[in-house]
Amino acid sequence: MTAIRLLLVDDDPLVRAGLSFMLGGADDIEVVGEAADGDEVEALVDRTRPDVVLMDIRMPGTDGLTATERLRGRPDSPQVVVLTTFHADEQVLRALRAGAAGFVLKDTPPTEIIDAVRRVAAGDPVLSPTVTRQLMQHAAGTAADTRHARARERLAVLNDREREVAVAVGKGLANAEIAAQLFMSVATVKTHVSRILAKLDLNNRVQIALLAYDAGLLEGTEER
């Protein structure tokens, strides 16, 4: 089995040392590099070719948000997991909109951080439905009308079935749950998700969920 290549980005050397010791102890994870500033990330990614970047959101130089936006704007960029001290934070939300696959709190138990790295490397977002709802609520008051109109316009390219899948993704349902709810196979759900990502030029399911919320397609958001 090929190990997951992981890059650590945090301005605190003690945090980096702790994460490196903890994550490097997993048989299927290899820490291939460390950075103390977001400005170092792109060069390190080019040199070490990580699968996943664990990114501190707040750093005194170039912060994790800027570094995430730069990375996710590149072709074949690694997955990014944001490391933060806050559940619902505007910078975290912006990082997710930019393409981060999820976030973990700095006080998350070690086994859960390892699991998050594994899930993201496998293509799964690291956001539970509960955390997704918290983020949606946090986003509700910021430029809602403009976001609503833009999201509706973008989602207009989807057909009816794709919109149904997008709504289900927005509710935090897994592929098997979507298949059962919409009476289709899991393979068909995966195909629809792939088409949605391609049509909307999105990186992952988290961005689908945020766009569905912005468009008012989720329960309790139709009226803006």
CORVEN-V386309 format. One record per residue. N is the residue number from 0. RES is the residue in one small letter. SS is DSSP state (H for helix, E for strand, - for the rest). PSI is psi in whole degrees, 0 to 359 (* if undefined). NEAR is the number of other ideal C-beta (glycine too) atoms within 8 Angstrom. Layout:
n=N res=RES ss=SS psi=PSI near=NEAR
n=N res=RES ss=SS psi=PSI near=NEAR
This chain:
n=0 res=m ss=- psi=131 near=3
n=1 res=t ss=- psi=132 near=3
n=2 res=a ss=- psi=149 near=8
n=3 res=i ss=E psi=124 near=12
n=4 res=r ss=E psi=123 near=11
n=5 res=l ss=E psi=134 near=15
n=6 res=l ss=E psi=130 near=18
n=7 res=l ss=E psi=133 near=13
n=8 res=v ss=E psi=111 near=16
n=9 res=d ss=- psi=139 near=12
n=10 res=d ss=- psi=345 near=8
n=11 res=d ss=- psi=114 near=7
n=12 res=p ss=H psi=330 near=6
n=13 res=l ss=H psi=321 near=6
n=14 res=v ss=H psi=315 near=10
n=15 res=r ss=H psi=317 near=12
n=16 res=a ss=H psi=317 near=8
n=17 res=g ss=H psi=315 near=8
n=18 res=l ss=H psi=318 near=13
n=19 res=s ss=H psi=317 near=11
n=20 res=f ss=H psi=315 near=8
n=21 res=m ss=H psi=310 near=10
n=22 res=l ss=H psi=325 near=15
n=23 res=g ss=H psi=344 near=9
n=24 res=g ss=- psi=348 near=5
n=25 res=a ss=- psi=136 near=7
n=26 res=d ss=- psi=332 near=4
n=27 res=d ss=- psi=14 near=7
n=28 res=i ss=E psi=132 near=13
n=29 res=e ss=E psi=118 near=8
n=30 res=v ss=E psi=111 near=12
n=31 res=v ss=E psi=353 near=9
n=32 res=g ss=E psi=163 near=10
n=33 res=e ss=E psi=145 near=9
n=34 res=a ss=E psi=146 near=11
n=35 res=a ss=- psi=355 near=10
n=36 res=d ss=- psi=145 near=10
n=37 res=g ss=H psi=337 near=15
n=38 res=d ss=H psi=341 near=7
n=39 res=e ss=H psi=348 near=10
n=40 res=v ss=H psi=312 near=16
n=41 res=e ss=H psi=317 near=10
n=42 res=a ss=H psi=320 near=7
n=43 res=l ss=H psi=322 near=11
n=44 res=v ss=H psi=317 near=14
n=45 res=d ss=H psi=324 near=7
n=46 res=r ss=H psi=323 near=7
n=47 res=t ss=H psi=344 near=10
n=48 res=r ss=- psi=59 near=8
n=49 res=p ss=- psi=156 near=12
n=50 res=d ss=- psi=326 near=8
n=51 res=v ss=E psi=141 near=15
n=52 res=v ss=E psi=124 near=14
n=53 res=l ss=E psi=111 near=15
n=54 res=m ss=E psi=117 near=16
n=55 res=d ss=E psi=134 near=12
n=56 res=i ss=- psi=331 near=14
n=57 res=r ss=- psi=114 near=7
n=58 res=m ss=- psi=147 near=13
n=59 res=p ss=- psi=333 near=4
n=60 res=g ss=- psi=243 near=8
n=61 res=t ss=- psi=119 near=9
n=62 res=d ss=- psi=173 near=11
n=63 res=g ss=H psi=330 near=16
n=64 res=l ss=H psi=310 near=11
n=65 res=t ss=H psi=317 near=9
n=66 res=a ss=H psi=322 near=15
n=67 res=t ss=H psi=315 near=15
n=68 res=e ss=H psi=319 near=11
n=69 res=r ss=H psi=315 near=11
n=70 res=l ss=H psi=312 near=15
n=71 res=r ss=H psi=349 near=12
n=72 res=g ss=- psi=356 near=6
n=73 res=r ss=- psi=150 near=8
n=74 res=p ss=- psi=145 near=3
n=75 res=d ss=- psi=41 near=3
n=76 res=s ss=- psi=153 near=10
n=77 res=p ss=- psi=161 near=11
n=78 res=q ss=E psi=148 near=10
n=79 res=v ss=E psi=129 near=15
n=80 res=v ss=E psi=123 near=17
n=81 res=v ss=E psi=136 near=15
n=82 res=l ss=E psi=122 near=12
n=83 res=t ss=E psi=171 near=14
n=84 res=t ss=- psi=0 near=5
n=85 res=f ss=- psi=139 near=7
n=86 res=h ss=- psi=304 near=6
n=87 res=a ss=- psi=107 near=9
n=88 res=d ss=- psi=142 near=10
n=89 res=e ss=H psi=322 near=7
n=90 res=q ss=H psi=322 near=12
n=91 res=v ss=H psi=315 near=14
n=92 res=l ss=H psi=318 near=13
n=93 res=r ss=H psi=323 near=9
n=94 res=a ss=H psi=321 near=17
n=95 res=l ss=H psi=320 near=16
n=96 res=r ss=H psi=329 near=8
n=97 res=a ss=H psi=348 near=10
n=98 res=g ss=- psi=4 near=15
n=99 res=a ss=- psi=144 near=14
n=100 res=a ss=- psi=358 near=13
n=101 res=g ss=E psi=188 near=13
n=102 res=f ss=E psi=157 near=14
n=103 res=v ss=E psi=147 near=14
n=104 res=l ss=E psi=151 near=9
n=105 res=k ss=- psi=339 near=8
n=106 res=d ss=- psi=15 near=4
n=107 res=t ss=- psi=138 near=9
n=108 res=p ss=- psi=144 near=5
n=109 res=p ss=H psi=318 near=7
n=110 res=t ss=H psi=327 near=6
n=111 res=e ss=H psi=326 near=9
n=112 res=i ss=H psi=317 near=14
n=113 res=i ss=H psi=316 near=12
n=114 res=d ss=H psi=321 near=8
n=115 res=a ss=H psi=317 near=13
n=116 res=v ss=H psi=317 near=15
n=117 res=r ss=H psi=317 near=11
n=118 res=r ss=H psi=316 near=10
n=119 res=v ss=H psi=320 near=15
n=120 res=a ss=H psi=331 near=10
n=121 res=a ss=- psi=357 near=6
n=122 res=g ss=- psi=10 near=4
n=123 res=d ss=- psi=139 near=7
n=124 res=p ss=- psi=154 near=10
n=125 res=v ss=E psi=70 near=11
n=126 res=l ss=- psi=121 near=13
n=127 res=s ss=- psi=159 near=6
n=128 res=p ss=H psi=324 near=8
n=129 res=t ss=H psi=314 near=6
n=130 res=v ss=H psi=323 near=9
n=131 res=t ss=H psi=316 near=12
n=132 res=r ss=H psi=320 near=8
n=133 res=q ss=H psi=318 near=10
n=134 res=l ss=H psi=320 near=14
n=135 res=m ss=H psi=316 near=12
n=136 res=q ss=H psi=322 near=8
n=137 res=h ss=H psi=326 near=10
n=138 res=a ss=H psi=344 near=12
n=139 res=a ss=- psi=326 near=7
n=140 res=g ss=- psi=0 near=4
n=141 res=t ss=- psi=109 near=7
n=142 res=a ss=- psi=45 near=5
n=143 res=a ss=H psi=315 near=9
n=144 res=d ss=H psi=315 near=7
n=145 res=t ss=H psi=314 near=7
n=146 res=r ss=H psi=320 near=11
n=147 res=h ss=H psi=311 near=12
n=148 res=a ss=H psi=316 near=8
n=149 res=r ss=H psi=319 near=9
n=150 res=a ss=H psi=318 near=13
n=151 res=r ss=H psi=318 near=10
n=152 res=e ss=H psi=317 near=7
n=153 res=r ss=H psi=319 near=10
n=154 res=l ss=H psi=349 near=14
n=155 res=a ss=- psi=341 near=6
n=156 res=v ss=- psi=348 near=6
n=157 res=l ss=- psi=147 near=11
n=158 res=n ss=- psi=176 near=5
n=159 res=d ss=H psi=319 near=6
n=160 res=r ss=H psi=320 near=8
n=161 res=e ss=H psi=323 near=12
n=162 res=r ss=H psi=320 near=11
n=163 res=e ss=H psi=318 near=9
n=164 res=v ss=H psi=319 near=14
n=165 res=a ss=H psi=319 near=15
n=166 res=v ss=H psi=317 near=11
n=167 res=a ss=H psi=319 near=12
n=168 res=v ss=H psi=319 near=15
n=169 res=g ss=H psi=333 near=13
n=170 res=k ss=- psi=0 near=10
n=171 res=g ss=- psi=16 near=9
n=172 res=l ss=- psi=142 near=9
n=173 res=a ss=- psi=167 near=5
n=174 res=n ss=H psi=318 near=10
n=175 res=a ss=H psi=322 near=7
n=176 res=e ss=H psi=321 near=9
n=177 res=i ss=H psi=318 near=14
n=178 res=a ss=H psi=316 near=13
n=179 res=a ss=H psi=319 near=7
n=180 res=q ss=H psi=322 near=8
n=181 res=l ss=H psi=6 near=11
n=182 res=f ss=- psi=57 near=5
n=183 res=m ss=- psi=168 near=7
n=184 res=s ss=- psi=160 near=6
n=185 res=v ss=H psi=322 near=8
n=186 res=a ss=H psi=321 near=6
n=187 res=t ss=H psi=321 near=9
n=188 res=v ss=H psi=314 near=14
n=189 res=k ss=H psi=321 near=9
n=190 res=t ss=H psi=316 near=8
n=191 res=h ss=H psi=317 near=11
n=192 res=v ss=H psi=316 near=13
n=193 res=s ss=H psi=319 near=8
n=194 res=r ss=H psi=321 near=9
n=195 res=i ss=H psi=313 near=15
n=196 res=l ss=H psi=317 near=12
n=197 res=a ss=H psi=315 near=7
n=198 res=k ss=H psi=323 near=9
n=199 res=l ss=H psi=0 near=13
n=200 res=d ss=- psi=50 near=5
n=201 res=l ss=- psi=161 near=10
n=202 res=n ss=- psi=327 near=7
n=203 res=n ss=- psi=178 near=11
n=204 res=r ss=H psi=330 near=8
n=205 res=v ss=H psi=318 near=13
n=206 res=q ss=H psi=325 near=13
n=207 res=i ss=H psi=315 near=16
n=208 res=a ss=H psi=316 near=14
n=209 res=l ss=H psi=320 near=14
n=210 res=l ss=H psi=320 near=15
n=211 res=a ss=H psi=320 near=15
n=212 res=y ss=H psi=312 near=13
n=213 res=d ss=H psi=325 near=11
n=214 res=a ss=- psi=354 near=11
n=215 res=g ss=- psi=25 near=12
n=216 res=l ss=- psi=348 near=12
n=217 res=l ss=- psi=157 near=11
n=218 res=e ss=- psi=129 near=4
n=219 res=g ss=- psi=3 near=4
n=220 res=t ss=- psi=5 near=10
n=221 res=e ss=- psi=323 near=6
n=222 res=e ss=- psi=118 near=4
n=223 res=r ss=- psi=* near=7
